[in-house]
Amino acid sequence: MRFGYWLPVFGGWLRNVEDENMAASWEYVSRLAKRSEEIGFDLTLIAELNLNDIKGMQAPSLDAWSTAAALAAVTRTLELMVAVRPTMHHPSLLAKQAANIDHISGGRVSLNVVSSWWAEEARQYGTQFDQHDRRYARTSEWLDVVSGMWSQPHFSFLGDFYHIQNAILEPKPVQKPRPVLYAGGESPAAKDLIARKCDAYLMHGDPPERIAEKITDLRARREFLGLEVMTYGLAGYVVCRKTETETRKEIQRITDVKQNAAGYANYEDWLQNTKLEQRVSVEDYSVSNRGLKAGLVGTPEQIAERLLQFERAGAHLVLLQFSPQLEEMERFAEEVIPLVNGKRPRLARQPDRKAPARHVGVAG
């Protein structure tokens, strides 16, 4: 199991809590990233939105790609998984940009490919907004171009969305055959695309048995296509406390929807433009990415056991959210990670052998 976390580029993850004491600033995220390497985290996900969908559109949010480039220069071991939306970036230019950051970081960049969902953001920024299945058709071509630019000396492409003529990209990325391509989605179009063209599948928070079902589904799709196995990761929000009473009190605090409704209209926009496999509750609204559904709440011992259940279900990576991020990550690293490593049996289930070795089986 690899331990990753969401970089708090939006100033937090709680839609009902206005101030989480984690400013959306370079000072905060750079301090957090450097400290995370020291305490046992492997990876950070840098989300990409030009507007703040959690704290409200008027709130600040950091740009993903300039932040990633800066972090590449001040970190040493942390994998930088940068979210990218095909409607916001021409694939040939993004391939060049990502390859350059891969060199700055010494081979630590990966992509989380997100088919844009926010219609209001697209209107404000004057970018293309496609309906759901058309977004995935665009993303399919986008992935072909990025992969081709990274791998071929001269690359040409003629599709419905992109035309490339004998393009040269040098230097190629440090990582071979390419930086890892992560993606998530629950619609048939999303899962089909991810199985065919990505290296790793990311899931919203869900119980271990539901995660196991999703992994089984994607594995079957890959096997049918005759492709190598994937890496599997999931999101989760952590509430680590010494007692059940303390845990329950914290969950009540963060799920009190009356505290702050600034992000609710943005959340409704997301629901209307995505195709989820299950209905969404008020608790799902309160914490982003269905984080509470993962059940990473309770004592350190309870959380460690839950993580091992996810590992047995086939997950290789957890992408965690905390609030406040730095203090709670310190607690998690001190109280939970040693338990996970200590409880894992000597012959614990490992990812399939052909999975990308740098991205699996190490305790993201």
N, C-alpha and C positions, 0 to 999 in steps of 0.2 A: 504494500500500500504506500502510495506517495501522498504527501500532504501538501496541498495547495490552498490558496486563499484568493479571494477577490480583493483587488486593490481598491480602496475606497475613493475612487475618482469622483463620486457624487456626494461625499461627506457622510455616508452611512447607508444603511440597508433597511431602516425602519420607517415605514410611511406614517406611523402615528407619533413618532418622537421627533420633535423639530431639531433639537441640538443633541448630537451624540458624542460631542467632544472629539471629533475627528474631522478637522477642516479639509475641504477640497482644495488642497494646496500642495505645491511641489515640496515645501519644507516637510510637511507631514508624510507624504507618500514615500519620499526618498529615505527619510529616517526609518519608516516602517520596513521598507524593502531591505535595507542594509541589516537591520536587526533580525529580520525573519531568517536570513541566511545563517545567522549565528545560533539560532535556537532550534533549527531542525526542519524548516520548511523548504520544499523543493521547487515550488512554482508559484507564480502569481498570474492571475487573469486580469488583464487591463481592458475593461469594457469600453465600448465606443458608442457614445451618444453625444450629440452637440447640445442637446437640452437635457435638463435634469428630470428624469421621469419618476424619481423617488421623492425628492424634497419639493418638487414643483418647478415649473419651467423658468421661474425667475431666479432660482437658486443656481449657484455656480457648479460647473462640471469641468473636469480637466480633459484636454484632448488626448486621445489614446496614443497616437503614433509619435508625437513629439515627446510625450512622457516616456514611452518605451525607449526611444533613442537615448534620452538622458539617463534612464535607469541602466541601460546597457553599459554605460561608461562608468557607473559608480557601484555596480554589483559585480560579483565574481562567479557565483555558482547558480544563481536563481534562474530558472527557465522563465522566459517572458512570453506568455501566451497573450497575443494581442488580438482583440476582436477586430474584425474588418467586415464591412458591409459592401457587397458588390455594387449597389447603386450609388455609393459614395466615392468609389475609387476605380479608376480605369485599371484593368488587371495588369497590363504591361508596366504601367508606372508603379503600381503597388509592388509588383514582383521585384522591380529595381530597388525600391525603397527598403523592402524587407530584407533583400540580400545584403544591402549595405549595413543595416542594423545587425544582421547575423554576424557580419565581420567585426563590427564594433564590440559585440558581446562575446566573441570567440565561439560562436555556434550555439547560442542559447535562445534563439527566437523560434516561436511557433505561432500558427494562426488559428484563431477561432472564427470560422466563417459563419456569419449571421445574415440570413436573408431578411432585410429590413422590414419592420412591422409598423413603424410610427408614421402615420400619414401626416399629422400636424407638423412634425419636424421636417419632413420632406417639403411641405408647402412653405414653411418659413425659410428654409435654406435653398429653395429653388432647385431641388434635385428630383430625379425620376422616382415615382412611387408606383410599383406594379402590384396587381392583385396577386393573391397567394400563389397559385400554381405557376403563373408567369414569373414570379420572383425566383422560383426554383429553376425554371428553364434558363433564366439569365445566370443564376449562380452556377449552373452546370457548365455553361460556356466559360464563365469567369475562371472556374477552376482549371479548365483545359488550358486556358491561356497562361495562367500563373505557372502551372506545372511545366508547360512547354517552354516558357521563357527561362525557367530555372534549369532545364535539362538539355536543351538543344543549342548547338552553336549558332544556328540561324533558324528563326521560328516564324512560320506563317500560319494564319488562321482566317477562315472565312465562315462566319456564322450569322445568325439572325441579329445578334446584339453587338458583336465585335469583329473588326477586320484588322488583321496584323499582317504586314508585308516584310518578310525577310529580316526580322528584328534581331538585334544582337544585344545580349545582356552579359556584361562582364564587370566585375568578377561574379561568378556564380556563388550561391550560398556556401558557407563552410560545411554545412550538414549535407550528407549524401545518403540516399539519392535526393532528398529535399528536406526542408523543415517540415515538421509534423503538421498536418491539417486536421484540426478538430472541428466538429460541428454538432449541433443538436437540433432536435425537432421531433414532433410526434405525429405529423400528418403522413399519409402514405407517400406523398411526393418527397417529403423531407427524408424519410427513412430509406427510400429507394436511392436517392441521390447520395446520401452519406455512405451507404453500403458500397456503392460503385466507385466513388471518387475520393473519399476521405480516409484518413488513417485512424481516427479515433472518434468515438461517439460520446457526447456529453448529455447528461440527463438532469432534469429538474429533480428536486428532492422528492423522494418516495420511500416507503418501507422496503426492507431488503427483498421480500418476496416479489414485489412489483418490479424492482430493479432486476432481479433474476429473470423475470419474464421478458423484459426489454432486451437484456443481453442475449438471451436465447434466440429471440427474434432476429436480432442483427447478425448473430453468428450464423444462423441458418441462411440468411440472405447472402452473406459473404461466401459461405461454402457452396451455395448454388451457383454463384458467379465464378467459382474457382479462384478466389482471391485469398491473400494472406489474412491472418486474423487481425483483429483490431484491438486498440486500447479502449477501455471503458471507464468513464468518470461520472461523478454525480455531485450536485450541489447540496449543501447542508448548512443550516444555521445552528451554531453551538450555544447552548446555555449550560455552563458547567458550574455547579454549586455543591456545597457540602451536604445539604439536606433536601428532602422532597419539598418541604415548606418554602425554602428559599427559591427553589426552581419554579414552583407554581406561582409565587409572587412575581418573579421576573417575567414569566410568560404572560401573566395578566397585565403587567405594565406595558409590554411592547405590543399587545394585541388590542389595546383599548382604542378603537377606531375613532372615538370622540375627540381624542387629543389633537389630531391634526389631519385635515382632509385635503391638503394641498395637492397631493399626487393622485387623487382618486380619478379625476378625469383622464389623466394619462394612462392609468391602469385600464380603464374601460376601453380606451383606444387600442391598447394591446390585445385585450380579449377579443375585440371585434375583428382584428386583422391576423389572428392566429387560429390554428385548428388543434385544440388540445384533446387529449384522450379522456379527460375527466372534468367534472365540474369544479369550480374554484370557490373556496370558502372565504369568510372574512379573515381567518388566520392566514390563508394563502396570500390575501391582499396585504396584510400587515407586514410580512417579511418577504422580500423579493425571492423569486425563483423557487417558490414552494419550499423554502428552506426548512420550515418547521416539520414538514411531512417526513423528513429523513429521520426524525426522532433522536437527534443528537443532543438530548437534554437529560439532565440528572447529575448524578455523582460522576467523578472521573471513572470509576469502575464500570458504571452503566454505559457511559459513552464509549469506553474502550471496547466493551463487548459488542456494542452496536456496530462499531467500525469493523470488527472482525466478522460480523455477520455479512456486512457488505462485501468484504474481501472473499468470503466463502461463496457469495452470490456471483462472483466474477469481476467485481470492480477492482480497478488498478489505482484509482485516483479519486480523492475527495477534494472539492473546491469549497472551502469553508468561508463563512461570514461570521463576524464577531462584532459586538458593540459594547464598549468602545474597542476598536480593533486592536490596538497595540497592547493594552493591558490584558485583554482576554486571550490574545494569542500567547502572551507570556505564560498565563495560567495553563492554557492547553498544552503548551510545550513542556511545562514542568510536571503537570499532573496526569496528562492523558497519553501523550506519545510514548513515554517509557512503559506504560501499562500495555499498550498495543504491542510494542516490540517484545515485551516480556511474556505476554500470553500467547504469542504466535508459536505454534508447534514447530519443531525443527524441520519437518517436511510439510509445511503449510502449502496450500494450493498456490501455485504460481501461474502468471499469465502464460498463454500459449507461446511456445518457443519462438515462433516466427514474428511475434509482436515486436515493435521497435524497442530495442533493448534499453535505450536511454530514457524511455518514457514509461517503463513498467517495472513492477517487482521490486521497487526500492522504497523503503520507508525513511495526485497528481501522480 
